[in-house]
Amino acid sequence: MNHIRLQDMLKDFLNEDIGQGDLSSELLFPVTQQGTLRIVAKDTGIFCGAIIIEQTFRLLDATAHVAMKVRDGESVKQGDEIAVITGAIHALLKGERTMLNLIQRMCAISTATYHANQLIQHTSTKVCDTRKTMPGLRMLDKYAVRVGGGLNHRSGLYDAVMLKDNHIAFAGGITQAVTTIKSNLGHMSKIEVEIETLQQLQEAIRSNVDVIMFDNCTPQQIKDWLPLVPPHIVTEASGGITVDNLISYAETGVSLISLGELTHSVKAFDLSACVSWKGE
């Protein structure tokens, strides 16, 4: 996690909410008033987001004290205390909603990833994410996947080559596309090719790519085609895969399964935050 970038993100998020100031708390409480904020789980799953809690309130109150009761990756259940923050009540109230919005999403992603991994733990297949993340939150979404035990696919368009059907069509075929890419690509970057037919698979193998993605293929197709792939080429299944059919894909023996639903459609993890006067 890039902590410098995270601080910049949190400043933007807080500024969006606070604007010129918090009318409610600033008109009610003196600036010196201290308080305590307790964050409690109202759901069961895998916690993620300690750094969000710590940095949010320290940005708003440099003297704030954050006591984490659980660590990222630990299981929590309804009623468990996650953190206790003591500091200026203005800061606690200004940061509460932004902090909750972020960690509720991150906990949901880490929990979904954990559950997906549990379903296929009897296989050698690993679950990974996709680029179907919330714009502006990709760093946090992908961190949450790692906390849940999943792997990260490429972070963006810049850190790996992934040749999809449109790239291949415009280039005139897999061979032409890979040949052109290899003549210009640095040695540190990998090449993945998306295939949907046996002919495309054979062409990708001859091109000696690093990763072959079976896109929108059935489990039976993948099972039939996998023996053709040399051991040094990583295989991935994607397209139309959900937790409902995840096991059947994992049992084919494919190396990776990328799941968009880990990040594009999770339901917020239920958390509550309650403020009290210091000493209450």
Secondary structure, 3 states (H helix, E strand, C coil): CCHHHHHHHHHHHHHHHHCCCCHHHHHHCCCCCEEEEEEEECCCEECCCHHHHHHHHHHHCCCCEEEECCCCCCEECCCCEEEEEEEEHHHHHHHHHHHHHHHHHHHHHHHHHHHHHHHCCCCCCEEECCCCCCCCCHHHHHHHHHHCCCECCCCCCCCCEEECHHHHHHHCCHHHHHHHHHCCCCCCCCEEEEECCHHHHHHHHHCCCCEEEEECCCHHHHHHHHHHCCCCCEEEEECCCCCCCHHHHHCCCCCEEECCHHHHCCCCCCEEEEEEECCC
